[in-house]
Amino acid sequence: MAAVEAPAYTVVQADDGKDQPTLQELRAQLENGKEEVKIDAMKRILVIMLNGDPMPQLLMHIIRFIMPSKNKALKKLLLLYWEVCPKTNPDGKLKQEMVLVVNAIRNDLLHPNEFIRGQSLRFLCKLKEGEILEPLVPSVRECLKHRHAYVRKNAVLAIYGIYKNFDYLIPDAPETIEEYIATEADHSCRRNALIMLVNSKLSVAVQFFNTISQQIVNLDETFQLAVIELIRKDSRNPTADKAKYIQTIFMLLTVSSASVRYEAASTLVNLTSHVSAIKAAVSCYIELAVKEADNNVKLIVLDRINELREKHDRVLDEQVMDILRVVSSPDIEVRKKCLSMAMELVSSRNVDEVVSFLKKELLKTHDQDYEKNNEYRQLIIQAIHSCAIKFSEVADSVVHVLMEFLGDSNTASAVDVVSFVREVVEKFPQLRVPIISRLLDTFHEMRTGRVFRGALWIIGEYAADLKTIEEAFRQIRAAIGEVPILAAEQRLLEEQHHDGDHAQPAADGKDKKPASGGAPRVLADGTYATESALATTLGKIDPSKLSSKPPLRALILGGDFFVGAVLSTALTKLALRYSSLINHPAKSNAVKTEAMLIMTSILRVGKSEIVTAHIDEDSNSRILTCLRLLSTSPPEASMTSAFLEDCRAAFTSLVTSSEKTKQKKNKEKQGVKVQTDDVISFRFLKTKKALGEGTDEVETDLMRATGSADRGDEYVSKLDRVVQLTGYSDPVYAEAYVTVHQYDILLDILVVNQTNDTLQNMTVEFSTLGDLKLVERPQPHTIAPRGFHSIKANIKVSSTETGVIYGNIVYDGPTSIEAHCVILNDIHIDIMDYIKPATCTETQFRLMWSEFEWENKVNVNTNMTDLRAYLGHIMKSTNLNCLTPEHALAGECGFLAANLYARSSLARTRSPTSVWSSRAPTRSLGISG
C-alpha cells in the first residue's frame, strides 16, 4: 500500500539558472556567522523542501545554528521551516529532536517582544501534532492576558486551532473564551473570540450577540462580518430569533463598509423572501454596483441581482430604472450585463421610462469619447429593438429615433437598425407608410452595402402605393447617379486622361496623340458600335475617388455587385406593383424601362475593365432573371407571385418562427417548478432508504457536496476516460484518468510496482505539445514491492487546440547506480472536450465570420443520403448548435445550407461554421469553418 500523502504546501518555482546547492554547502552557510548568509541559506532550504525534498539531514544543523538566533527574519523563516519539515519518524512517532523545538517555541511564546509572541501563536494554528501542542497549552493561556492586542488576538486563534483539532488538550476552551470576550475591549480580539464561539459553542455566541445587538452598527468592519456569519449559521436553528436577526441585518445594510453591506444583503435574502427584504437587498446591491470602482465587483453584484430576478421577477420591476444606473460604468461587459438584465425586467408599467432612458443614452453616444462607443451604441439599439417588439405602443416613438443611425459609420449598429425597421414594418402595418417615407428621406445618408441591402428589401416589399413607388424611384436614381454607368465613367476617365496629357509634356518633346477609336463592330442585334481604345488604355477607377460619387454608384463601382442584385430585385418588385396599381400602359412601360436601364448598366459595368472586380455569377444570374421578367409582356404569373408574394411570406414565417421560439423559451423559464399537490419533503423525518425518493433541491446539493450522488455513473464515466500509459508486462504499470476542467486538465495517474523490489525516487516526467503547459512537476516517490501510488498532475490550457501529452517514468533500482526508464503512451487531448453548443444572433454571427480571416472548405464523401440526417450527424460530432430556423430547413430541394455555432469553455473563443450540402452522384458535401 502507498504511504499516506503528506500535507500539500505552496509550490515555489526554483531558479533554473542556478545549480541546486549540496548538503555540504548548505551546512557551511548555516554555520556561517553572518545573519545574511543564514537567511539566504534558509530561503534556499525552504524552496527545496516545498518542491518535494524533505532534507532531514539538516534538522540538527538548523536546531544548533538557527534556533538560538534573535534575528526576527530568521525566526520567521524558522517557523516556516517547522511548518513543512517532517516531525515524525516513519513509524509515526515524534522525533526526539522535537523536544528541543518544543522548548524553543515555549520560550518564544513567553518572549517579551509581542511580534515574536504573535508569530509563534500563529504558527501553533498550523500544527497538527498533538504531542507538540500539549506542553505549550499553559503558555498559550497566559498569552490571553498579555497587554498587547496583537498577542491576545493570536492567542485566541491558537486556542481555537488546538481545540478544533485536539479538544482534549483544552476541554474548557469555550468557557475560557466566554469569560475572555466579556472583558475584552479590542475589536479584533473580540472578533476572533466570536468566530471561535460560533464554531465551537454557538449558544454562547448567541448570548453574547444579544448583549451587543444595538451596538453592532458602530463596531469594527471585521467584527460586523463575524456577526453576519453568526446570524447565517444560527438562522438554520428552528429556535433562532429570526426577527431580531433581520432587524440587525437591516441595520448593517446602511453601514459604510462595502463588504459588510454585500454580505448583509446576501444573508437577508436567505433569511426571508418578503418583498421589502428583497427590495432592500437589491437596492443595496445597486448602490454597491454604482459606487464600487472595481469592474469585477460590479459583475459579481449584477450576478446576485440577476439571481434574485429569476426568483422574484415581479418584485424587481419597480427597480429597473435603478438597475440601469449601473450603465454609467465605462466597462462594456458591465454595461452589457446590466442592459441584458434590464430587458428581462421591462413590463408595460415601466417600458416608457426604460425607452426614454435608452434614447437619452443613444444620443449621448454621439458626444462620448469612449473606446468602445460603437459597441455600446449597438447594445442600446438592440435593447430598444427588444422593447419595441415586445410593446407595440413604444415602437412608433423609437423607430424614427433609431433610423437616424442608418448612416452610422459603424456597420453593425446600422445593420441592427435595419433589422429592427424590417421587423417593425412587418409586425405593425399601421407604421409602414411613415417608416417607408422616413427611410426614403435618409436613403442618401446610408454608406454601407449591408444597410443598403436591407433598406432596398424593405422598400421593395412595403412600398405599396403609387406616390411611394414614384418617390422610391427618384431616390434610387439620385443614389445611383447618371446612367448608363459605364459610358459616364468612361467619359470621366477620358477627360482625366486628356487633362493629364496636356499638363505633362512628352519626354521626346512631341505631343502625344490621343488614342483613336476602333473600327465599327456589329452587335448581336445587328446595330453598330464603336469600341474606344480608351476602355483598355485608361486603366481602372481609382478607389480613393469613389467617396465623391453617389452612394449606390460607389458601392457598385467598388465591386459590391450583391447590392446591385438586391437593387434589381427591389426595382422589379416596384415596377410590377406599379403596373398592377396604374391603368396607364405608357407610365407603366416608362417605369419598367427605367428599371431595366439601371439593371443593364450594372451588368455592363460589372463585365467591363474599369472595375477592380468583375460581377459574380450569382449576381449576374439574378439581374438577368429580373430583366427577363420585366421584358416579358404580360409577366409570367408564377414569377410575379414569387416576387410579390412568396418573398414576404418567407419573411413572415421567419418572424413567426422567431416569436414561437421566444415564447417557448419563456414558457420553459416560467414553467411550474412545484405542483400544488407535490409531497413536502422533511429531511430529518426521512429514513436512509427514503432519502433516495423525491429528494428536494437542498437534498440534491447536499448529496453532491458529500460525493454520494451518482456514484455508479461516476465510476462508469471514469472507466470510459481511463488511458493506459504502459503495458502489463512493464515493470511499472501506469494508467491515467483525464479530467478536463474549464481552464486546466487534471491527470490522476495510478502507478503500480509490478516487481519484487522497492522503487526509489520514482518520478513521472511529462512534456506537452500544443498550447498546453505543465503547472507543476510531479514529486518523486518510493513505492514498496507490489505496491501502488496515485499521482496528480495539473496541465494548464490556453487555447482550444488539440494537444499531446507525452512522458516517461524514471526510477532508481536496488542500487543507487542503476536508473530505469519506462516510456509512456501519448495522451491526446481532444478539442471536443472544450467545445459547447451555443447561440448568437444573425448579426453577431456575420460579424464574427467577417472578423475571422481564415476560412477552410472541406469536401466530405459520405454514404448518408439524407441531408437533414447528415446535418444532425455533424452537430452531434462537433458539438455545434444550428442557428438556422427549423422552417428554413424544411422541404426537399436537393440543397441544404445551415449556420452552426459553438463556444469553447475558455469563454473567449467562438466557432462560427457554415455547412452547405448538395445531393450529387458522389454524395459530396462541404463545410466552411
N, C-alpha and C positions, 0 to 999 in steps of 0.2 A: 504494500500500500504506500501511496505517496505521503510524504510528511505534510503536516498542516501548514497551509500557506502563511507566510509572515505578513504582518500588517503592511499595507501599502502606504508609501510616503510620496511626497512630491519628487518627480524625476527632474534632475538638473543636468542639462547637457554639458558634458565635459568639453574642454577646449581641445579640438582635434589637432591644432597646430603645435601643441606641447606634448612631450613624452610623459607618460604616467610615471610619477616618482616611485622608486622602490621602497621597500620597508626600511632599509638601512638609511636612505636619505630622509625619510620622514622621521625616524628615530633621532637622527642628528639634528634636524630642525626643532624637534620637541625639546631636546636637551640644550638648545641654544639659549643664552641668557637674555637675548633681546626679545621684547614683547612682540614687536612687529613680525619677527620671523615665526614666532609661535602662532600668531594669529593667522598668518599665511598657511602654515602647516595644517592648522585645524580646518581651515576652509577647504583645502585640498582633500583632507581625510573625509570630511562630510560629503563632498561631491562624489568621491569614490564609493562611499558606503551607500549613498542614496541610489547609486546606479547598480547595486547588487552585491558588492564585495564587503562582507562584514568586518574584515580585518581584525580578528580577535587578538592578534599578536601585539597590537598597540595599546591594549587596555591598561596594562600596568604602567607603561610609559606615560600615558595621559594622567593616571592617578598620581604618579610621582611628580611630574613636572608641570602639569597644567592646573590640577585641582588646588594646590596651595596658592596660586596666583591671586592677587587682589585686583587685577585689571578687569574692569566691567565688561569690555568687549570679549575678553577671553571667557569670563564667566557665562556670558550669554551663549557663546559658541559651545561651551562645555555642556550647558543644559540641552542644546540641540543634539549633542553627541549622546548624552544619556538617553534621550528620547528614541534614537534609532539604533543604538548598539544592542546586540544580543545580551540579555541579562540572565539567561538560564542556560544550563548545560543541556546536552542532547537528551538526558533523561527527564528533563523538565524541572529539575531542582535549581534553586537560585545559586548563582556563582558565589564563591567565597569572597571574591573581591568586592561584591556589592555591599558588604558590611562597612567597608571604608567609604563607599559612596553615600550610604545612608547617613553616616556620621557627618560627612561634609554637608549634605543637604540640611540636616538638623541645625548645623551651625549657621548656614545661610538663612534659615527660617527665623533665627534669633539674632540676625545681624543688625547692627544699629542703623545701617543705611536702608531707607524704605524701598529704594529701587531694587536692591538685591533681594530683600524680603518678598516684594511683589512678584519679581520674575520667578523666584523659587516656588511661590504658591501657584502661579500659572502653570509651571511645569508639572506640579502634582496632579493637575486636572487631566493630564495626558498619560499618566502612568496606569498600567493595567496589571501590575504585580502587587497583590495584597501584602506579601511578606515585606516589601519595601515600605509600603504606606503605613503599616501597623505601628512601628515605633515613632512615626512622625505626627501622629494624631494629636498628642498633647501640645506640641509646638504650634500646630495649626490652630488649636483652640485659643492659645494665648494671643495669636495674631488678631483675633476678633476684637481685642481690647487695645490695639495699637492706636497711637494718637493720630496717625496719618490715614486719610480715607483711602488712598491708593492701596495700602496694605489690607485694610479691612474688607474692601470690595473683592479683592483677590482671595482673601481667606474664605469668604462666603462661597465663592465658586469652587475653591478647593474642597470645602466640606461637602458641597453638592456633588462634585465628581466622585469623592470617596464613598458617599452614601449611595449613589446610584449604582456603582459597581460592586461595592463591598459594604452592604448596610450593617453587617455585624460588627464592623470596626467602629462605627458611630451610631449606635441604635437610637440615641436620643437627639439626632441631628435636627429633625423638625421642631422639637421643643426648644432646642438651643437657639435656632434661628427665629422662632416665635418671640422669645424673650429679647433677642437682639434687635429685631426690627421695630419693636415698640419703643426703644430708647434711641435708635439711630436717627440722626438728623440729615446726613448727606444723602442726596437724591440717588446717586449712582450706587451707593451701598444698599439703600432700600430697594432699588430696582433689582439688584442681583438676589437679595433675600426673597423678594416677592416671587421671582422666577423659580427659585428653589422650592418655595412653599406650593406654588401652582403645580409643580411636577412631582412633589413628594407627599404633600398633605393639603389637598385642595380646600377642605373645610376651614382650616386655619387661615388660608389665604383669603377666603370669602369673608371671614370675620374681620380681618384687617381692612379689607376693601370697604366694609360697611362703616368703619370708623373714619375713613378719609374720603368718602364718595363726594362730598361737597367741595373738597379742596383740589380735586384732580385737575381741573382746568388750569390752575396756577402752578402745577408741578412741572418737572422736567420732561422733555420730549421722550427720552428713553423710558422713564417711569410710566408715562401715558401709554406707550406701546406695550409695556408689560401688563398694564391694567386691561388693555384690549385683549391680550392673549388670555388673561384670566376669564374675562367675560365669554370669550369664544369657547373656552373649554368647559366652563361651568354651565353654559346655556344648554348643554346636552342633558344635564341633570333634570329629571322631572320636577324636583322640588325647588328649582332655581327661581329667584325673584326676577323674572324677565322684565317686568315693568320698570324696576329700578335700573336694570342694565340698559334698557332702551333709552331711559332718561339720560343716563350718563353718556351714552353714545351720541345722542343729540347735542349734548354739551361739547363733546370732543369734535363735532363737525365744524365748530366755529373757531378752533384754535389756529395759531399762526403756522404751525408745522405742517408741511405738505404730506409727509409720510404718515403722520398721525391721522390726518383727515382722510387719506386714502384707505388706511386700514379700518378706520371707524366706519366709513361708508360701506366697505366690503362686509364688515361684521353686521351692520344694521340690516342689510337685505337678507342676511342669513337668520337674523333673529325674528323678523316679521316680514310679511308681504303686504302690509297695509299700504294704501295708496299714498298717504302722507309720508311714510317712511321711504317708499320708492322715489317719490319726487325729491325728497331731501337728499337722498344718496346721489341721484342724477345731477342735482344742482351742484353738489359738492364736486362730483367728477368733472362737470363742465368748467367750474372755476379752476380746477387743477389743470385741465387741458388748455385753458386760455392763458393762465399766468405762468405755467412752467415753461422754461426755455428749451429744455431737452426734448427733441422730437421723439425719442424712444418712449419717454414718459407719456407724451401725448397719444402715441399709438396704443400703448397699453391701456390707458384710461378709456380711449374710444372703444377698445375691445370690451371693456367692462360695461360700458353703456350699451353696446350692441347686444351683449348677453341679456341685460335687463330688458331691452327692446323685444327680444324674442320671447321672453316670458310674460312681459306686461306691455303689450303693444299699445293698447288704447290709453294707458296711463301716461305715456310719454308724448302723445300727440300735442299736448299743450306746450311742451318744452322744445319743439322742433326749432323754433327761432333762437332759443338759447344755444342749442347744439350747433347751429350754423355760425355762431360767433367764433367757433374754432377755425373756420376757414381763413381767419386773419393770419394764421401761421404761414410762413413762407415756404414750408416744406410741401412738395407736391403730393407725397404719399399721405400726409395728414389731411390735406385738402380732399384727396380722392376718397379716403375712408369716410370723412365727415359728410361729404355730399352723397355718397352711397347710402349711408345710414339715414340721412335726412329724407331721401327719396322713398325709403320704406315707411317713413312716418307721415308722409303727406296724406291729408284727407280733405274732404270737401270743406271742413271748417277752417283749415289753415292754408289752403292752396294759394289763395290770393296773396297772403303775406309772403309765402315762400317764393312765389314767382316774382313779386315785386323786389324782393331781396336779390334774387338771381339776376334780374335785369340790371340792377344797380352794379352788381359785381361784374357783369358782362361789359358794361360801359366803362368800368374802371380799367379793364384790360387794355384799353386804347392808350391810357396815360401811364400805366405802371411800367417801371423799368425793372422787369423781373426776368430772371434767367429762363424759366420755363413758362413764360406768359402764354405762348401758343397752346401748350398742353393744358394749362388751366382754363383757357378760353374754350377749348374743346370739351372739357369736363362740364363746364357750365351749360354749353349748348346741349349736350346730351341730357343733363338734368332738366332743362326747360322742355326738351323734347318729351321726356318721360312724363312730366306734369301735364303737358298739353294733351297727350294721347289719353291719359287716364281721366282727365277732367276737361270736357269739351268747352266749358264756359270760359276757360282762360286761353284757349287756342287762338281766338281772334285777337287777343291783346298782345300775344307774344310773337305771332308769326311774322308780323311786319317788322318788329324789332330784330328778329333773327335774320331776316332777309337783307338787312343792311350789311351783313357779313359775307354775302355771296362773293364779293370782290376781295375777300381777305387773302393776304399773301400766303397764309398758312393753309395748304391744300386740305389737310384733314378737317379743320374747322369748317371750311366752306362746304366740303362734301357732306359733313354731318348736317349742315343747314339744308342742303338739297334733299337729303334723305328725309329730314323732318317735314319739309314742304311737300314732298311727294306723298308721304303718309297722311298728312293733314288733308290735302285735296281729295284723297280717296275716301277718307272716313267722314269728312264734313262737307257734303255737297254745297251747302249754303255759303261756304267761304271760297268756292272755286273762282268766281268772277273777280273779286278784289285781289286774290292771290295771283292769278294769271296776269292781271293788269300791273300789279307791283313787280312781278317777275320780268315783264317786258320792259318796264322802266329801268330796271337795274341790269338789263342784258349787256349793255356796253361796258359795265364795270367788271364783269367776270374776266378771269385771266387764265384759268387752268382748264385743261381738257376734260377732266373728270367732272368739274362743275358744269361746263357747257353740255356735256352728255346728259347729265341729269336734268338740266333746265330744258333742253330741247325735247327730251322724252315727255316731260310734264306738259309743255306747250303743245306737242303733237297729240297728246291724249285728251287734254281737257280744254283746249280752245274750241268751243262748241258753237259760237255764233259768228255771223259774217263780219261784224266790226272787229272782233278779237282776232279772227284769222287774217284780215287785211292788215291789222296793226302788227301781227306776228311776222308777216312777210316783209313789212317795212323795216322792222328791227333786224331781221336776219339779213336783209340786203345791205343795211348800214354796217352790220358787223362783219360782212364778208367783203365789202368794197366793190370795186369795179370788176365786172365780168365781161368777157371771158378772162379768167385769171391769168392763163398762160400768155396771151397776147399782151396784156397790160404789163406783166412783169418783164417780158422780153423787151418791150419798148423802153422801160426804165433802165434795163441793163444796157441797151444800145445807147441811150443818152449818156449814161455814165461812161461808157466806153469811148464815145466820141469826145466827151469833155476831157477825158484823160489823154487822148491823142493830141488835142490842141494845146493842152497845158504843158506837155512834156515833149521837147524836141527829139527827133530821131537821132540815133547815135552816129549815123553816117552823114548827117546834115540834110537829109532829104525827108520830106513829109511822108508819113506812112499813108498808104491808100486804104480807104475803108474797104472792108470785105464786101464783095459783090454778092448779089443774090444768086441763088442757084437756078437751074433750069426748071421750067414748069413741070409739075408732076400731076398725073391723073389719079384721082382718089377713087375709092371703091364705088362711090355713087355716080362717077362719070364726070365730076367737076374738076376744075384745075386748081392747083395750089402751088404757091412758091415757098420753098423752104429756105429760110435765111441761114447763111453760114454763121451768123452771129449766135445761133442757138447752140452751136458746138464750140465756138471760139470764145464766147463771153464768159464761160465758166458757170459756177453755181451761185445761188443767192447767199449773200453774207449773213450768217445767223445773227450777228450783232445789230443788224438793221431791221430785224423783224419786229422789235418793240415799237417802232413808229407806225406800224401798219395796223389796220383794224384787227380786233382780237381773233375772230374766227379765221380770217385770212392768214394771220401769223401762225396759228396752230397748224393749218393745212400745209403751208409752205415749210413749216418746221418738221414735217414728216408724220404728224398725228392724223393719219387718214381714218382712224377709228371714229374720230369726231366727224369726219366727212361722211362716213357711213350712217352715223346716227342722225346727222343733219338731213341726209337724203331720205331716211325713213320718216322723219318729222315732216319734211316738206310733202312727201307723198300722202301722209295722213291728212295734212291740212288741205291739200288740193282735192283729194277725194271727198272730204267732208264739205268743202266749199261747193263742189259740183252738186252734191246732194241737197244743199240748202238753197241754192240760187237757181232760178229758171231762165238763166241768160247764157246761152252757149258761148257767146263771144267772150264774156268776162271769165267764164269757166275755163275756156281754152287759153286765155291770157295768163291765168294763174298757173295752169299746168305747164305752159311754155316757159314761164319764168323759173319754175321749179326744175324743169328738165335742163334749162340752160346752166343753172348753178351746178347740177349734178354732172353734166358733161364737162364743165370747167374743172371740177375736182378730178375727174378721170383723166383728162388731158394733162393737167399739171402733175398728176401722180406718175404718169409714164414719160414725162419729159426729163431732160438732163439738167434742168436748173435747180432741182430739189436735191437735198443730200441723201434722201432715202426714197425709193420708189414705193408705190402703193402696194399693199399686201394683197394676196389673192382673196382673202375673206371679204375685205372692204370692197374690192373691185367687183366681186360677185354680188354683194348686197346692193351696191349702187346700180349695177346693170339690171337687177331684178326690179328695182323701183322704176327705172327708166322704161323697162318693158311694160310694166303695169300702166304707167301714165300714157304711154303711146298707144295702148290698145283702146279702141272705141267700139262699143262700151267696155269698161273694165270687167275683167273676169269676176264673177260673183264670189267664188271661193277665195280668191286673193284679196278682194275688197273686205270680205268678212275677217280674214286673217289679220289684216292691218288695223281695221277699225273696231273689231270686237274681241278677237281672241287675245290680243296683247294685253288689253285692260283686264280681261277675265283672268289671265295668268297672274297679273299683279294682285288682283283682288283675292285670289286663292292664297297667294303668298302672305298677304296681310292677315287673312283669316287664320291661316295655319299658325302664324306667329302669335296671334291672340290666344288661340287654343292652347299653345304650348305654355304661355304665361299663366293662363287660368289653371292649367294642370299643375304647374309648379306651386301656385298659390294655394290650391286645394291640398296639395301634399304638405305644405307648411302649416296650414290651418286645420289639418285633419284632427279628428278626435283621438287624443292620445289615451285617454282613460274613459271607459264607458261607465255609465251610472250604476250598473249592476256588477261591476268588477269586484272581486274579492279584495278586501283590505288586508294587507299583509303586516303582521306584527312579528318582527324578527325574534324577539325574546320569548314569544309563545310557541315558536316552531320547534319541532324535533329536528335532529340532524337529517333524518330521512326526508322530511318535508321541505328542507331548505332548497332542494333542487326543483321544487314545483312552483312555478309562477313567482319567481323572485322579482323584487322590485328593482328600481334603478340603483338605490343605495346599496342593496344587497349585491347586485352585479358588480358595482365598483369595488366593494369590499373583497369579493371573490377574486377579482382581477388583481387587486393590490396584494393580496396574500398569495397569489400564484396558484390558487386551487381551481381556477376555471379553465375549461377546455384542455385538460391535461392530455386526454387521448389525442386530440387533434394536434396539440403542440408536439408530441413525440412523433407523430406521423410526418408532420411537416419538417421536423428536424432530420428525420431519416432521408427525406427527399433531397435535402440540401447538404448531405454529407459528401465530402470529396476525399477520396482515398489518395494519400500522398506517397506512400511507399508500398512495396509488395509484402505479401505474407511471409516470404522466405527471407526478407531482410532482417538483420539483427535488431533493428529498431522499426517497429510498425507505427505509422502515424496516419491520422485522418483528421480532417478539419471540418467544422460546421461553420458555414459562411452566413453571417447576418448582415444585411445591408440596411443601414440607417440613413437618415437624411443627408448627413454630411460625411459620414465615415463608414468603414467596413470593419466589423469585428470578426476576427478569426479565433474560434475556440478549438484549439488543437489538442488532441489526445495522443500522447506518446507512450508506447508500451515497450518495455525492455523484454525482448524475447530470448535473451541469453541468460546464462547462469553466473555472469559477472556483474559487478557493480559498475554502472556507467557514471563516470565522474565528469564534471564540467560539461554536461550535455547542453548544447546550445542550438536553438533553431534560428538559422540566419535567413532573412528574406531580402529580396530585391524586387523592384517593380518596373514595369514598362507602362507608358502612357501617363496620364495625369493623376497618378496615384503616388502617395508619399507615406512612408513608414513613420508613424508618430514616435514610437519608442522601440528600442531593440530588446527582444526577449532576454531575460536574465538566465545565466547558466544554472543548471540544477543537477542534483545527484539522484539517480534512480537505482533502487535496490534490484537484485536479480528477480526477474519475472514481475517486477513492479510496473506501475504506470503513473503518469503525471499529466495534469491538464495545464496548458499554457495558453494565455490570451495575448493577442496582438491587435493593435488598432492601426488602420490604414486610412489616411485622410483622402477624400475625393474632392477634386477641384473642378471637374467637368464631366459631362455625360458622354464620355468616350469609352469604348471597350478597352479594358486594361488587362494586364497579365501579371500575376504574382508568381515568382519562382524562387527557389532557395535550396538549402540543404541542411542536414543535421550533422553537427560536429561534436565528437565526444572523445574523451581520453580512455585508453584501455586500462588493463590491470596495472601496468607500469606507466609512469608519467611520460615516458619517452614515446610511447605509441599514441598515434592520433588517427581516428577513423572518421570517414565522411560518407554520408548516405544522401544521394541526390533525390530531391523531392519532385513529384509530378507538378506541372504548372497548374495554377488556379486561374481560370478565365472568368473575369467579371463581366457579366452581360449588361449591356446598356438598357435592356428592357426592365431591369430592376429599378431604374430611376424614372422611367417614363410613365406618366399617369394621364389618363384621358382628361380633357378639359374643354371648356367652351370659351368663345370670344365672339365679338360682333363682326359683321362682314367688313366694316371699315378697319377695325383693328387687324383683321386677317390680311387685308390687302396692303395695309401699311407695313406690316411685318414682312410680307412677301417681297415688297419693293425694297425694304431695308437690307434683306439678306442678299448678298452679292452672288452667292453660289446657287446653282441650280443643276441638279442631277436628273437625267432622264434614263430610266431603266426599262428595257423591254423584257417582258416575262412570258415564257411559254408555259402554258398550264393545260391540264386535261379538263378543267372545270368548264362547263358550258353555260352556266347561269351567271350573268353579270352581278346580280344582287348577292348571290352566294359568294362570289369571289370578293366583292367589297366587304362582306361580313368577315371573310377569312383574313383579309388584310387588317381590318380593325382589331380582330382578336389577336393576331400575331404581333402587331406593332403597338398595341395599347393606345391606339388613336381613336378619337371621337369624331363622328361625322357631323359636320356643321350644315351640310346641305339639307333643307327640309325634306320631310318624307314625301310630300306630294310632288316635289321636283324629281324624285327618283322613281315615281310611279310610271307604269306603262312599259311597253316593249317597242323599242325603235332600233335595236342593234347597236346603240351607243350609250355610254354612261359616263358622266363627269361628276366628280364629287370633291369637296374640300374637307380635309381631315386636319385635326389639331390635337396637340398634347402639350403638357408642361412637364418639366423634369422636377423631381423632388428637391433639387437645389434651389428652386423658386426663382431662378433668374434666367432659365433657358427655355425657349419656346421652340416648337417644332411644327411649323405650318407645312402641310403637304397637299398636293393636288394629285388626284388619281383620275386618269381617263382610260376608258376601256372600250374596245370595239370588237364586234364579232367578225373575225376574219377567218379564212380557212385554216390559218396556222394557230389560231387561238392566241394571238399575240396581244398582250396588254401592256400599258405603260404607266409609269409612276414618275412624277416630278416632285422633288423634295428639296 
